[in-house]
């Protein structure tokens, strides 16, 4: 969950690390800290709260050095405080560590160290790591060996970065399991370490991604990668084409607003190179799929968490309707505990913006145990989910900084639509004419999204109308029912309003008891196969004095005359309508949060990438 940055070179490490941490603050903002080697000793600055507190501290108490590491924290053990902030120094002050993950056996390790007389200065599990390294340094007189011994003692998943005054010309980085990525950035007589690409993208685009149970010894001149056990690894150097400017807010108030408006570009990029509109075909070469393999698929499981899970719910409908393959959606955190009935004829498709979500990676591992084919839809190039999959589809949205996901929700909706058409074509469940028609509809998407974005001012007026509500009920049926769930989730995430989504047909089986003048109902009622049923649900809510806001197709006078407020969307082919109907709901949640004066990009208690269970 946490953000990590490291630097070794000829420049002052402090500004490089602080700038990198700023680009990773979405991973955690309970506390932050930095450590540099200066004049032969380690200087540490750390503080509770957001990174700005650390920046102020460093401004008042400057530190300089050419080797350093930094950390922004999302707390798992120990309350958010300066005392528990990373980096953590060992008792001798000669070793310092930053860490992402959970030491599952830290109580056992801490008791062992306490018996040896080691004194702890924090409540974190991370401190056991640095204290162990120092203990092994006394035996081995070698940092690399001490780190390896320590790693062999740790249970759980970890991303760890270590430096020491005893070997001040190197930084050691390691990854165990699925605790988030560790990426090494290559420069000229300097090298970088980070938990995520945006932190170092302005300095280099040549990257090495550590796999699980790999360790890198990083100096100014080189990077040596090996397994935790010491076996040499020939590291693959990747190039990333992301634009660093995309990590800046530009003209927008918040990253979330910027990313909402980036969806036209993001969806255009998602289609690019994959859709041949002239002949009406889809290309997804990274799936490594043949007609024979496609025809052998008996069932698909879609696993994901949160927003990605809602995308998966839409994907289930698309795959079943278009490709005619039985499809199940399963919350990733429950998948491996459900004794899933999967085999070699099952595909387990995982969706993750970061590609590092611990629960999703665990689900993929469970699938692999049973011999299933694993696919992933990810945004982060080089992420663990992408690397361990038998095939993948990249979202191609670029970095997403706002914690509440927007463009990384609509992109996989398009990916899933393309997947459904692609599978149907390979399996022969649609004709060439049907395929051409489905593909032609994709051409409309960027323009339709743009038309929704042009209505932001209208949505903002509805936000003003709803901003003081305490609760909301979101309703829909069919393919847009997951969009009701997603709209409610966005409202909860950033406005802290209690919002509940329900299949509209189930409203009469309980939730209708809540409907009155104080409970706004948001009904998605576009002109799709479920339109008449949704009209009925709206009428039921209005009959009980409810306030109703509808997402409706432009020009629908029937809906307009029934409800209190309307969020208009353009007419859209119904299979692609979720991409369009979610846009005003994203904008609505954003403006309600803004009007309430809340921190839109960094909502409380949340982090962008959930890399712990």
N, C-alpha and C positions, 0 to 999 in steps of 0.2 A: 504494500500500500504506500509506503513511504517513498520519498524522492531522494536520490543520491547523486552527487556530482563529485568528481575528482579531477585533479590536474597535476601534471608534472612536466616541467619545461624550463624555459628561461625567463618567462614573464612572471609578474606578480600574480599569484594564484587567487588572491582574495576576490578581486572584482569578477574574475572568470567564474568562480564558484557561486558567488552571490547572484550573478546574472542567470546562471544555469538553474539555480534553485528557484528563482522567480518563475521560470518556465515550467517548473515541476510542482509548484505550490498546490496545484489542483490534486496532487496525489496525497496531500495531507498538510494540515495547517494548525496542528495543535501546538507545535513548537518548532524551532529551527536552530541550527548551529553550524559552526565552521571550525576546523582545526588546520593549522599550517605549521610546518617546521621552520623555525626562524632562530638563527644564532645557535643552532645545535639542540634546541629544545622545542617541545610542542606547545603552541599557544592555542587555547580554545576560547571561543566566544559562543554563547548559546543563551536562548531566552524563550520563555513561553509565548504562546500566541502566534500571530502571523509573522511572516518573514520581515515585514517592516520594522518589527521590534528588534530583530537581529541586526538589520541594516543600521538602525539608530545606535545600537550598542557598538557596532564596529566603527561607526563614524566617531563616537566618543572615545573609544579605546581601539585605535587602529592596530592592525596586525598585517605583516607582510611576510611572504615566503614564496619560494618557487615550487613547493610541493604542498598540496593541501587536499582536504576532503570536506564535504559539506552534506547536510541532511535536513530535510523537512519531514516532520513526523505526523503520522496518524496513529494515535495511541492504541496499544493492545494490552500491555502490562505496565502498570504504573500510571498515575494520573498525569494529564498534560501539565507540565511544570518545567521550570528551568533546570531543576534538579534531575529530571528524567529525560531531558532533551539530549539528543545525540549531537556531536560525537561523544563517546565514552572513553575516558582515559583509564588505563590500568593503574594499579596502586603505585608503581614506580614512576609513573608519568612518562614512560618510554614507548608505550604502544597505545594507539588510538584506533577506534573502530566506529564505523557506521553500519547500520544493519536494517534490512527489510525482511520481516518474517516473524515467526514465533518459535522460540526454543521450547519445544514441548516437554523436555526433561530438565528445565532450568532449576526446578526446586531441588532435584537430586544433585545436580552439578553445583548449585550454590551451597548446599549443605556440605558437600565434599570440600569446597574451597574455604568455607568458614572454619572447618576443622583444622585446616592448614594455617589458620591465622589471617586469611585474606579479609580485609575490611571493604565493605561495599558502600558506595556513596549514592546509590540510586535504588529505585524499586523495580527497575526494568529487568526483563530476562536477558536483554542484550549485554548487560555488564558481565554476565557469566562468560561471554565469548572473549572479551578483552582480558579478563582475569585469567582465563585458561591459557590464552596465548602467552601471557607473561610468565606463567608457571612453566610452560614448555620451553620458552626461550631460555630459562635458567638451565634447562637440561641440554637443549640442542645447540644453543648459541647460533641459531640460524632461523631467521624469520619465516622463510618458506616452509621449513620442516615443522616449526611450531604451529603455523596455520593449518597445515595438513593434519597434524595430530588433533588439533582442536576440532576441525571439521568432522573428523571421524567419530567424535564424541557427541555431536549434536543430532538430536531428533527433530524432525519437522522440515519445512521448506525455508530456504534462506537465500538472500542476496547480501553479501558481506564485502566490505572494502576496508583494508587495513594499511596503516603505515606506522613506521617506527623510527625513532632517532638513532637506533643501533644500525639500521640500514636505510639511511635517509635518501638514498638515490633510487628508491623503488616504491611502488604502491602495489599491493596484492588485492585482486578482486576474485570473488568466487561465487558460484551459484550452485545451490542444491535444491532440487525439486522445482515447484511452481510458485515461488514467492515473488514473482515479478522478474522482469528482464534485467540483465547486466550487459551493457553495450560498451565497447571500447572504441573510441574515436582516434583515428591515426592522423598525426600532423607531422610537420618538419621539425625535428629536434624537440618535439613535445607530443604528448598524448593525453587523451581525455578518457574519463570513465563516467558513466551515467546509468540511471535506471530506466531512462526513456530518451528517445532520439531528440526531441525538441531542445533539451538542455544543452546540447553540444553542436547542434546543426549549423549555427552561425560560424563555427570554427572549422568544421570538416564534414564531408559527406562520405568518407571512407570509413566503414564501420565493421567491427567484428562482434558477433553476437555469441555470448557464452551459452553453451548448452548446459543442461542439468549435470551436476557433478563434474564441472570443469572449473579450472582456476587459471587466472592470468597473472603473470608477473610483468608489471608495466614499468618501464624506465623511459627516459627521454628519447632514447634511440630506437627502442624495439619493444615488441610485445611477444612474450612467450606463453603459449597456451598448453595446458596439460590436463589430464584427468586429476581428480582429487587423489587418486592412488599413485600418481606420478608418471603415467604414460604420456608421452609427448603427442600432441595433437597438431595437425597441420590446419591452421585456422583459415577459414574462408573469409575473404574481404568482400563486403557488399558495398554497393553505391546506392545512395538514397537521393531521390530527385525532389524532395519536398522543398518548398520555398520558405526560408526563414521568416519572411514578411508575414506569412500566414499565421504566425504566432503572436501577432500584434493586433490590437483592437481597431486600429485605424479610426474611422469616423464614428464608430459605434460606441454606445455607452458601456457595453459589457461584451465579453467574449460570446456569451450565449446569444445575444442579439446579432452579433456579427455572423455567428455560425448558422443561425436560422436563415439569414440572408445569403449565405454561401451555398445554400442547397441547390440553387439553379446550376451553379458551376459544378458542385459535387456530383449531382446526378448526371450531368452531361459527361463528366469524366468517367463515371461508373459505366455508362453506355459505350464510351469510346473504345474502339478496337474489338468490341464483343458483339456488336450488332451490325449485320449487313442489311440495311434497309432496302437495297436494290433487289436482292433475291429473297429477303425475308427470312433470315437465319440467325441463329445464336451461336457464338463461339465461346466455349469455356475450357480452353486447353489444359489449364492447371488442375482440372478434375481428373485427368488421365482416364477418361471414360470412353469405352467403346460401345457400339450397339449391343454386343453380346453381354457385356457387364451390366449395361442398363437394363436389359431384359431379365437378368437374374436377380434384380433387386425385388425382394418380396415385401419389405417394409422399411420405412424411414422413421427414425427417432430424431426429433429436433430438440436439442438441449441448450439452454441459455439461462441467464439471470436478468431480472429487472427489465429494463427497456428492451434489451436484446430478446428476452423471452416473449415480449409482446410482438416483436417482429416475427418470431418463430410461429406464433399463433396464426398470423396472417399467412405465413408460408405453408402451414398445414393445409389450409383451405385451397390455396393455389395449386399445390402439388396434387392434392386429391382430385380437384376439379379438372385440371388440365392434363396431368400425367397419369391419373388414375392409379396411383400407388398409395396403399394404406399408410397413413402418416400419423404419428403420435407426437405431441409436445410434452416435454417433461422438464420441470425446473431442475437445473443442473445440480443444485445442492441436494436434491432428493434422488437423483438418478441412480447413483451407485448403492444407495441403501434400499432400493426398491426391488432388488433381484431381477433386473430387466431381462426379458426374454429376447435376447439378441443372438445372432449367429453370423456365419459367413455370408448369408444372403440379406443381412440387415445393414443399412447405412446409418451411422450416427453422425448427424450434422450439428456442429456446435457453432454458435454465433457469439462473438465477443469483440467489442471495439478494440480493446487493448491486446487481445490475444494472450493475456496473462492472468485472467480471472481464475482464481484457485479452484473454485467449485466446478467451473467448466472444464478445466484441464483434468480434474479428477474424474469427471464423467467420461472424458475421452479415454483416459487410461483404463477405466472399467470396460469400455467398449472393446478396446484392443485386447483385453484379457480373454474376451469371448470370441475373438477372431472376426469381429465386425470391421467393415470398411469405415474409416473415419474421414469426414470432410469438415472443413471449417470456413466460415465467413468472418474475416477479420479486417481491421483497419491498419493495425500496426505491422508494417513490413518487417519480416524477420522475427516476429514474435513466436513464443513457444507453440501456441496453437497452430500457427501456420507450419512450423517446422515439423511437428509430429504427425500432421495429417497425411493421409494418403492422397488427398487432393484438396484444393482450396479455391476460394473466390475472394479477391481483395476488394474492399469497399471503395478505395481510391478517393477518399474524401479529404486526405491531408490531416494534420493534427487537429484534434478537438480538445480545446482547453477548458471550456465550461464544464462543470461537473455534471449538470443535467444534459444528457445526450440529446441532440437534435438531428444534425446531418448524418450522424452515425446510426440513426434509426431509419431514416428514409432510404439511405443507400442500400442496406440489406433487404428492404422491401423490394427494390428493383432487382437486386441479385437473386432473390427467391423467385420472383416472377420469371426472370430469364432462366433460372434453373428448371422451373416447372415446364417451360416451353421446350427447353433443351432435352429434358428427359422424355417428354412426350414425343418429340421428333425421333429420338433414338429408338424408342420403344414402339413407334408406329401407331400411337394412340390418337394422333391427329393427322388430318390430311395436309397436303402442301398449302392448300388454300386457307385452311384454318390457321396454320402456322404463320403464314404471311399476314393475316389479319391481326393476330396477336402481336406480332413484331411491329407492325405498322402503328399500333396504339402507343408503343413506347416512344415514338417520335414526338408525341404530344406532351410528354411529361415535363421537360424543363420549362416550356412556355406556360403550362398550367400552374406550376409551382410559382413562377414569376408573377402571374396574375393574382395569386393568393397573397404574395408578399406586398403587392401594390396596395392592398387593402389594410395594411397595418394600422393606419389611423382609425379606421372603422372599428377594428378589434380593440384598439386602445380605449375607445369610447365605451365599449361593452365592459372592459376591465374596470373603468371608473364606476360603472353601474354595479359591479359585483365585488368591489375591493373590500367591502366591510363584512361580507358574508363569513360565517363561521364554518359552514359545511356546504358541500355540493354533492349532488348525485348525478353521475354520468351514465347514460343509457344508449345502447344500440343493439342491433342484431346482425347476424351474418358476418360478412368479411370485415365490417367496421367495428364489430364488438371489441376486438383487441385495441382499437383506437380509443374507445371509451376508457379502457384500462390505462392506456398510455397517457391520455389527457389527464386523468385523475392522478396518475403518478407524478406527472410534471407539476401539477398544482401542489401536491404534497411536498415534493422535493424542495421547491424554491419559495413558495408563499407560506408554507407551514399551515395551510388550510386543510382541515379534514375533508378529504374528497374520496368518495367511494364509487366504484364502477360496478355495474350490474348488467347481465344480459336482460334486455328490455322485457322479454317475454316472462321473466321471473319476477318482475316488479310486483305483480299482484300476489305473489307468494311470500310476501313479507315486507319488502322495502316501501311499498305504497303507504304503510302506516306512518312513515316519517314525513310524507309530503304535506307541506303546509306553506303559508306565506313566507316563512323564514328559511325554507330549504330550496334554494335554486336548483332546478333540474336542467342539465345540459343534455340535449337529445341530438344525436347525429341522425339526420333525416334527409339524406340525399336521394335522388331518384335512381334507386337500385332495386333489385328484386325484393327487398324487405321494406320498401317505402310505405305501402299501405299499412303494414303492421306497426310501423313507427308512428304513423299518423294517429293510430288508435292509442298508442302509449302516451302520446302528447295530450290527447283529449282526456285521458284518464287523470293525468297529472293536473291539468287545468280545472277539471271538475272538482278537484279537492283543494282549490285555491292556491296551487303551486305556481311559482314563478318559473317560466320555461325560457331558456335560451337554446336556439336550434342552430346547428350547422346544416345549411340547406343549399340546394342547387340554385344558382343565380336565376332570378325571375320567377321563383315558385311562390305565387301569390297565396296559394292554399296554406302553406306553412306560415308565411308572413302574417296572415290574418289570425292564426291560431296562437302565436307565441308572443312573448314580451320583447325579445331581442333576437336578431338573426346575425350569424356569422356566415357570410356568403362565400361559396366556392364555385368555380366554373364547372360546367357539365364535363364529366369524365367517364371513360369506360369503367364499369363497376369493378372489374378485377384490379384496376390500378387506383381506385378511389382512396384506399388508405393513405397513399402517398400525399394526396391532396387534402383530405379531411383533417389530417393531423397538424397541418401548418397553422391554421387559426388557433388550435388548441395550444400549440407551443407558444405562439405570440401572446395569447390570453394569459397563460401562466406567467410568462415573462413580465408583462406589464402590471399584473396584480402584485407580483413580488416587488417590482420597482416602485409602484405607488405606495406600498407598505414600508418602503425604505429599507428593504432587506438586502443582504449580500447575495446577489443573483448567482455569481460565478462560483462562490464558495459557500454553499449552504451548510448550515451547522450539522455536525455529526456525520457528514458524508465525505467520501473521497472518490476520485475519478476511477481509479483502478483498484478493485477489491481483490487483493492477492493473498488474503488470509481467509480461513474458514470461520 
